[in-house]
Amino acid sequence: MNHRVIAFMIGRLLTAAGLTMALPIIVAIYYREPPAAFAAFLVPMALMAALGNALTKLPGEKTAYFARDGLVIVGLGWVLLTLFGALPYVILPTGISFTDAFFESCSSLSTTGATVFSDLSVFPRSLLFWRSYSLFLGGLGILVVVITALPTAGSTGVYIMRAEYPGKKISGRARTSVFIYYLIYILITLSCVTALILTGMPAFDALLISFSLSGTGGFFTSNRGAAVYSAPSAVVVMTVFMFLFAMNYGLFFLLFTGKFKKLFRDEEFRWYLGIVLISGILISLNLRPIYRDPFKMIREAFFTVTSILSTTSFSIADATKWPTFSQIILLLLAFSGGMSGSTTGAMKIYRIIVYLKSAVRELRLAVYPNRNIPIRLDGEIIPDKKLSGIQRYLIVYLIVFFTMLLLTSFSAPNFSSAFSAVVATLNNTGHGLDLFGTAADYSVFSPFAKVVFSFGMLMGRLEIYPILILLSPSTYKKG
């Protein structure tokens, strides 16, 4: 492991990340907030700049890179960003403990959207902006911004990109791919802001809601949650953009060039579209006895389906009052998540496809044991090495899931709360207490459980391995 290159990349990351705190300072100036609001962002900005500058000037070799280095940079980078991102919550005189601040910062940068705060009215607008803006940065994958901007990044940019956005469509041309992906990300976010303003939403709220939608995080700007924006036009706009942000960004090339036939040839996209349509229709039919307005029923059903599947988890209806059948569908969607190459959390649809095809193959092999039955995706055979990696991920995921469940069960009010909280944090769905209720509140858990959830959110965002490798003693051995 090249400690010098890790320090150099982390240093550049901290320096660049510190600059992002200039925007909430501008917000504080615009709304004439007290001096504490400025200090809340100036202090961490200065600390990141100082530490970042020191790390980049350490002596040593900066040109030898390894895959393990990329994983360590991603894992350590996100942990440090989370720690510095928690400082504004602590510096402001709001009485917030560092554990709660760390939890909220993890939730933001991991694009989870879980919260320990029940009253947002006590926060200045600059902090509300930072809270949602962090979701946008988390979805953007700020680490890759720094790496691809460095002329010395080389192949490490590919390793880091794969660690942040695992999937089947990432090419080796890291800089080109990332810059195009980010351009698409920013353009769609701006389109979302414009569309929400046109529905009558205030500009500041439209911006923050768009940050949440783009990062598929689901932070609210009001104590009433997304229900305050339940106008039919706003619901439709949010549903459409949640669907878009859960797509593989590589597919937007096909959309922008009018190659719709090629879009529908993508197997993962067909599954994604089918899951949304079938789940929305089934839940709509299941809700018929409790809804008088069929249009409202369909809107809320499809909004909730796309919200959970995209791991945004905005709520405009209390799903705990829905029939059990609908709740089970939502729970399954929470484990699935959106497409690979998107900002969503959870397992990702491409893995679900592979797991289902693997199960079918095992059944066929039980009948025809001597046959060679390959697994194909988009018509191409999945190599055994990649297939084994996808299958190993499920085992590691389950180990982490049940470990989190055991560690947090001591302070959970009941099994339902513990189970759904682990589902919500590890899968980055955010609002999942008691099966996705609108009043999800993680403040009922102990500080230790909140720390476990915090690292669970980071593991979910980074697909487990970058955080686990930080905890492995073998990572730090020479050779």
N, C-alpha and C positions, 0 to 999 in steps of 0.2 A: 504494500500500500504506500502510495506517494503522499506523505504528510504535507510536503511543501505545496503540491498542487491543490490539495484539499484546502489548506489555509488560504492560498491565493484566491481560489474560487469563492470561498466563504467570505473573504474580505471584500471582493468586488460585489458580491451579493448584498452585504450589509451596507456598503456605501450607496449602492443604487436604491436599496429599499428605504434608506433614510430619506432620500429625496421624495418618496411618495407621501411623506407626512407634511409636505408643503401644502397640499390641497386642503386638508382639514384646517390648517392655519389660515388659509384664505377664507374658508367658510367662517371661522371664528371672527376674522376681521369684518367680513360682510355683515354679520349679525351682531357686531359690537359686543362680543362676549367678554367676560371679566378676564384679568391677567392669568388666572389659573388655567384657563382653556389654552392659552398660548404656551404656557410652561409644559402642559401635558404632552405636547407634541414636539416642542423645541428640545426638551431634555433627551428623549429617546433618539431624536434625530442626531443630536450632537454625539451621543454615546455610540451610535452605529457608525457614524462617520469616523470617529476616533479609532474604534476597534477595527473597522474595515481597513482604514489606512495602515494601521500597524500590521495587520495580517498580510496585506499585499506586499509589504516591504521585507518580509522575512527572507533570509537567504536560502538557496537550495535550487534543485532541478525542477523546472516547471513543464517539461515537455513529455515526460513519460506518463501515460495514462492507462488505467485498467478499469474493467467493468465494476469492480468492487469500489473503486474511487468514486465513480459516478453515483452509486447507491449511498455511500457515506455522505457525499456532498448534499444529495437530496434530503436524506434523513436529518442530518445535523443542521442543514440550512433551514429546514422548516421548523425545527425545534427552537433555534435561535430567533427566527422571525416571530414565532409565537411568543417567546419571552419578552422581546422588545415591544411587540404589539400589545402586550398586556399592560405596559407602563402607563399609557394615557388613562386607563380606568382607575389605576391606583393613585396617580398624581392628582387627579381631580378630587375635590373634597366631597365625595359621594359616599364614603364609608364602605367601599367595596374591598373585600379581602383579596389578597393576591391569588388565592386558589380560585375564587370566582372569576377574577380578571383573566387568569390563565385559561380557565375553561372557556370563557367567552372569546378570547383571542384564538384559541384552538378551533372553536366552532366557526369563527369567521374565515380564517385562512384555509381550513380544511373544507370549506363550502358546505358545512353541515347545517347551520342555522338553528342549532339547539341553544337554549338560553337559560340562565339562572335568574334573570331579572323579570319581575312581574310588573314593575312600574317604570315605563320608559319616559314618563313625563319629567322625571328629575334630571334627565341628561340634557346637556346643551346640544344644540344642533351640530356642532363640530364633532362631538363624540358619536352621535347618531350617524353622521356622515362617515366617520372612520369605521364604524361597526359594519356598515353595508359596503363601503368602499373596499374593505378587507376581503369581503366575499368576491368582489370583482377581481381583485389581485390574486386571490387564491385560485379562481377559475382560470385566470390568465396564465398562471404558473410563472410567477415573477422570476423564479430562479432561472428558467430557460431564457427569459429576456436577457439576463446578464450573460449567460453562457454563450448564446449565439451572437452576442455583440462583441465577443472577445476574439481577436485574431488568433490567440493561442489556444482556443478551445479544442480545435481539431476533433478527433473521434470521441472525446469525452462528451461533447455536445449530444452525440447520439445516445451514449449510455445514460445521460441524465434525462434526455427526452423520453427514453423508453421507461425509465423509472417513474417519471411523472405521468406519462400517458401511455400505459401499456396497451397494446392492441395489434391488429394485424395489418394496419395500413400506414405505419410510420416508416418513412424511407431513411436512407443513410445520409441524405443531404439535409442535415439538421437545420442550418440557418435558413435555407430557402423554404423548407416546409413550415418552420415555426413562424417566420415573418408573414407568410401567406395565411396561416391559421389565425394569427393574431389580428390581421387586417380584417378577416371575416368576422371574428369575434367582436371587434370594436364596431364594425359597420352594423351588425345585427343589434348590438346593444343600443346604438344611437337610433336605429329604426324603432326599437322598443320604446325608448324614451319619447320619441315623437308620437307614436301611436297612442301611448297612455295619456299624453297631454291632450291629444285630440278627443279623448273620451271624457275630458273635463277634470282630470286629475291634476292637482297642483304640481308645478314644475319640480319643486324640491322632492316631493313624494314620488313623482314619476321617475326621477333619477335614481333614488334609493331603491325603489321597487325593481327597476331595471337592473341595477347592480345585483340584487338578489336573484332575479331570473337568469341573468347571464352566468352567474356563478353556480346556479342551481342550488342556492343555499337556503332561501326562505326566511330571511330576517324581516320583521315587520317594522313599520315606522310609527305604529300606534299600539296602545295597549289592547285594542280590539282586534288586532291582527288584520289579515287580509279581508275580513268581513266588512270592514269600513269601506272597501272598494268593490263591493259586490254588485255594482251596476252592471247590467247585462253586457254592455259594450266592453267594459273593462275586463270582465270575466273572460269573454271571448278572446280579447287581445292577449291576456296572460296565458290562456290555454294554448294559443298558437305558438307563442314564444317559448313556453316551457317545452313544447314538442320539438321546436327547432333546436333549442340549446341542448337537448338530449340526443341529438343526431351526431354521427361521426362527421367531424368538420371537413374531412376529405371529400365527403359527398356534396358539399356546397359548390365545388367546382362544377359538378354535373348540373346542378340547379342553375347556376349563373350562366352556363353555356347552353342551356336548353336541351341537354342530353337526358331527357326524362326516362327514356327506355333503359339506358345504362343504369340509372338510379334504381329502377325496379328490378334490375338483374342482380343487385347486391342482396345476397341472402339475408344478412343481418338486418338490413333495412326492411325487407319484407316481413321478417319476424316482428320487428319493432312496430311497424304499422299494424300488423295483424293483432298483436297483443293489445295495443291501444284501442282498436276498434272493437274487438271481441270483449275485452274487459269492460269498456264503456257501455256496450249494449247489454251485457249480462247484468251489470249493476243497475242500469236504467230500468230494466224489466223487474229486477228484484225490489226496486224502490217504488214501483207503481202504487202499492197500497197506502203509502204514507205521504205521497205528494199529490196535491190537487192540480198544480200547474205543470203540465208535461214538459214545457220548454225549460222551466226552472230545473226540473228533475234531470233532464238531459244535460243542461249546462253544468250543474253541480257534479253529476256523475263523471263526465269527461274531464272536467277541471280537476277533480280529485284523482282520477286515474293518471293523468299526465303529471300532476303534482307529485304523486308518490313514485311513479316510475322514473321520473327525471330526478328524483331525490331532492326536489325543491321543497315539497311539503308545505306549501301554502294551504290554508284551510278557509273555506267559506261556508262549510257545513260541519256539524259535529258528527263525525263518522262513528262515534261510539254508540249513537242512537240508531244507526243503520242495522239492517238484519245481519245475522251472523254470516250468511253466505257472502255478502258484500265485504264484510270485514276480513274474511279469509282471503278473498281476492286481493285486497289491498296489502295484506301481509305478504303474500307471495310476490307482489309487485315490488315491495320494499327490498326483498332479497335479490330481485333481478336487476333493477337499475336500468339505465339507458344503454346506448350503443358504445362500443369501444371508440376511443379517439374523441370523446366528448368530455364535458366537465362533470358528469354525473358520478355518483358513487356506486356502492354495492357490487355485485358479482359481474355485471355487464352481460348483455344479451348474447354476445358471441361465445362466452363461456357456457351459458345455459344451453345453447345449441349443441355445443360439443359434448356436454354431459349427457344430454338426451340421446344424441346419436351414439355415444359410447354405450349407453344402456341398451339401446336397440341392437347394437352389434354384439353385445354379450349374449343377448337372447338368441340371436341368429347362430352364434357360435356354439351355443348349447345344443342346437338342433343339427348344425353342420360343422362339427369341430375341425374338420380338415380344410375348410375353405379359407381363402385369404380375403377378408372383408375390410377394406380400407375405409377411413372416415374422410369425407370430403366436405369442403366449405367453399362455396362459389365455384364448384366444379373442380377444385384442386384438392389433391390428397394432402391431408395434414401430416407432416413428418412425425415419426414416432417420438423424436426428442421433444418437439413442441407439444405434442399430445400429452406426454408424460408430465411436462411442466404445468400444463393447464390442470391436469388431474391432481398433481401435488398441491397446487394452490388451494383446491377445495379442502384437502386434509388440513393444511396449515390454517385456513380460514376457520374451520370448525374447532380446531384446538384453541385458537385465539378467542373465538366466540364463547365457548363454554368456560374458558379461564376467566374472561371478563364477567360472565354471569355469576360464577362462584365468588369472585372477589368483591362484587358489588351487592351481593344478595344480603349481606349483613345489615345494611342500612336501608334496604328497600322496604316500602310499606307492605308490599305483597309480591307474589310471583309475577303477576301480570305487569306491574310497573318495572320490575327488574328485567324481565325478558324483553319487553318492548323498548326499554331504554337502551339496552345493548344493541337491539336491532337498529334503533334510530341512530346511535352514535357510530357503530362499526360500519354501517351501510351509508352513513352520511345523509340520512333522511331527516334528521333533526327532531322534528316534532312527532314523537312516537309513543309518549307515555300513555298507557291504557289504550293501546290500539289507536293511535293517531287522533287523540282528542284535541280540541282547539285550545285547551288550557294546560298544555304540557308545561310542567314546572320541575326543573331539576334541582331546585333549592332544597327539596325534601331529602336529598342524599347527603351523606357525610362528606367531609373534605377529601378523604381517601378515595371514595367512590368517584368523586368528581375528577380527581387526577387520573384514575383508571379510564374513565370515559374520555378524558382529554387525549390521552395517548391512543385510545381506541379510534377517535376521530382522525387523528393523524395517520394511523395505520390504514384506516379505510380510504383516506384520500390518496395515499401513496401506495396502495395495494400491498400493505403489510411489510414486505421485505426490507425497504430502506430503514424502517424503525427497528425491526428485529435485528438487523445487522449491526446497529449501534449497540445493542445489548449483548452481542455475542463476543466473548473474550478472544475468539480466534481472529476477529477483525483486526485486532491491534498487535497481533504477533508478526514478527518480521519474516519475510520470505513469501 
